[in-house]
């Protein structure tokens, strides 16, 4: 029963469509109909401005952290790392396919970061540094996200020597989910059509 509850809670928390709800409540628009049409923090920065974008980012990260803290509590008696990893993956899938927003969500980067901050803070902080370096050099949020996601399993395994099979598989699957969610961005990057994010030019 507690396993099912942990999985359900993770999905429902992940399904909270921060970008959609805040866009409609604060600005009267569905962010999925504007800009890149993605329900994520990056599109909110472009379409809704810095303040709303920052709030969406904070909420998306927080729901990942909260999901992990709740799952750790509910699953502590099982002592199963595999179940905890599954709960984390379900939370990210909830963000990508949210039941509260017609299963049209974001790409899962911020929620994945939140999941990792709750589950594996050392790897999460290192991936944040990778993201920041790539973003500051290129101004491409998508490229920074893809690079951090791709390197995540390698950072966990080779840098922090986290060699548990369950963790290795989870890292690779989560990395794959994030990269797959960016498949359209990859095409635009390849064609030189991807839009850079200029925070100074974003709305207030």
C-alpha positions in Angstrom: 0.0 0.0 0.0 2.8 2.5 0.9 4.6 1.7 -2.4 1.5 2.5 -4.4 1.0 5.7 -2.3 4.6 6.8 -2.9 4.2 6.2 -6.7 0.9 8.0 -6.8 2.1 10.9 -4.8 5.2 11.3 -6.9 3.1 11.3 -10.1 0.6 13.8 -8.8 3.3 16.1 -7.4 5.2 15.9 -10.7 1.9 16.7 -12.5 1.5 20.1 -10.9 1.7 22.3 -14.0 3.4 25.3 -12.6 3.9 27.1 -15.9 0.3 26.5 -17.1 -1.4 27.5 -13.8 0.8 30.6 -13.1 0.5 31.7 -16.7 -3.3 31.6 -16.6 -3.6 33.0 -13.1 -1.0 35.8 -13.4 -1.2 36.7 -17.1 -4.4 35.2 -18.4 -2.7 33.1 -21.0 -1.7 29.5 -21.6 2.0 29.5 -22.1 1.7 26.4 -24.2 0.2 28.5 -26.9 3.1 31.0 -27.1 6.8 31.0 -27.7 8.2 27.5 -27.9 4.8 26.2 -26.7 6.6 24.3 -23.9 5.2 24.4 -20.4 8.6 24.9 -18.8 10.6 27.6 -17.0 12.6 28.7 -20.1 9.5 29.5 -22.1 8.0 31.3 -19.2 11.1 33.5 -18.9 10.6 34.4 -22.6 6.8 34.8 -22.7 5.9 35.7 -19.1 9.0 37.5 -17.8 11.7 37.0 -15.2 9.5 37.0 -12.2 7.0 34.4 -13.4 9.8 32.4 -15.0 11.8 32.3 -11.7 8.6 31.3 -9.8 7.9 28.5 -12.2 11.5 27.3 -12.0 11.4 27.3 -8.2 8.1 25.4 -8.1 9.3 22.8 -10.6 12.4 22.2 -8.7 10.6 22.1 -5.3 8.0 19.5 -6.5 10.9 17.2 -7.4 12.6 17.7 -4.0 9.3 17.2 -2.1 8.5 14.1 -4.1 11.8 12.5 -3.1 11.5 13.5 0.6 8.0 12.0 0.7 9.1 8.9 -1.1 12.1 8.4 1.2 9.7 8.6 4.2 7.1 6.3 2.7 9.6 3.7 1.4 12.1 3.7 4.2 10.8 0.4 5.6 11.4 -1.3 2.3 15.0 -0.3 2.2 14.8 -0.5 -1.6 16.8 1.9 -3.7 15.1 0.6 -6.8 11.6 1.6 -5.6 13.0 5.1 -4.7 14.5 5.4 -8.1 11.1 4.4 -9.7 9.3 7.0 -7.6 11.8 9.6 -8.9 11.3 8.6 -12.5 7.5 8.7 -12.0 7.7 12.2 -10.7 9.6 13.4 -13.8 7.1 11.6 -16.1 4.3 13.4 -14.2 5.9 16.7 -15.2 6.2 15.7 -18.8 2.7 14.1 -19.0 0.7 16.0 -16.3 -2.8 14.7 -15.6 -3.8 18.2 -14.5 -2.9 19.8 -17.8 -4.1 17.4 -20.5 -0.8 15.4 -20.4 1.0 18.3 -22.2 3.8 19.3 -19.8 7.4 20.5 -19.9 10.7 18.7 -20.7 11.4 17.7 -17.1 14.8 19.4 -16.6 13.9 21.5 -13.5 11.9 18.6 -11.9 14.8 16.2 -12.6 17.1 18.6 -10.9 14.7 18.7 -7.9 14.6 14.9 -7.8 18.4 14.8 -7.8 18.7 17.4 -5.1 16.5 15.3 -2.9 18.1 12.0 -3.9 21.7 12.7 -4.9 22.7 16.3 -4.0 26.4 15.9 -5.0 25.6 14.8 -8.5 22.8 17.4 -8.8 25.1 20.3 -7.8 27.8 19.1 -10.2 25.2 19.0 -13.0 24.1 22.5 -12.1 27.7 23.7 -12.6 27.8 21.9 -16.0 24.6 23.5 -17.0 25.7 27.0 -16.0 29.1 26.7 -17.8 27.4 25.6 -21.1 24.7 28.2 -20.8 27.0 31.1 -20.0 29.2 30.1 -23.0 26.4 29.6 -25.5 23.1 31.2 -24.1 21.3 28.0 -25.2 19.2 26.6 -22.3 18.5 23.5 -24.4 22.1 22.7 -25.1 23.0 23.3 -21.4 20.2 21.0 -20.3 21.1 18.3 -22.9 24.8 18.4 -21.9 24.1 18.2 -18.2 21.6 15.3 -18.7 24.0 13.4 -20.9 26.9 13.7 -18.4 24.8 12.9 -15.4 25.4 9.1 -15.4 29.1 9.6 -16.0 29.4 12.1 -13.2 27.6 9.8 -10.8 29.6 6.7 -11.7 33.1 8.1 -12.4 33.3 11.2 -10.2 31.4 10.1 -7.1 31.8 6.3 -7.6 28.1 5.6 -7.2 28.2 2.1 -8.7 24.9 0.6 -7.5 23.3 -1.1 -10.6 19.9 0.5 -9.7 21.3 4.0 -9.5 23.3 3.5 -12.8 20.2 2.3 -14.7 18.1 5.1 -13.2 20.6 7.8 -14.1 20.7 6.5 -17.7 16.9 6.3 -18.0 16.4 9.7 -16.6 19.1 11.1 -18.8 17.4 9.5 -21.8 14.0 11.0 -20.8 15.4 14.5 -20.6 17.3 14.2 -23.9 14.3 12.7 -25.7 12.1 15.5 -24.5 14.6 17.9 -26.2 14.5 16.1 -29.6 12.9 19.2 -31.3 15.5 21.4 -29.8 18.3 19.1 -31.0 16.9 19.5 -34.6 16.8 23.3 -34.3 20.4 23.3 -32.8 21.6 21.2 -35.7 20.0 23.6 -38.2 21.2 26.7 -36.4 17.6 27.7 -35.7 17.5 27.4 -31.9 16.7 30.6 -30.0 19.2 31.8 -27.4 17.9 33.1 -24.0 18.9 36.7 -23.2 17.8 37.3 -19.6 18.5 41.0 -19.9 16.0 41.2 -22.7 13.3 39.2 -20.9 10.2 41.0 -19.6 10.0 42.0 -16.0 
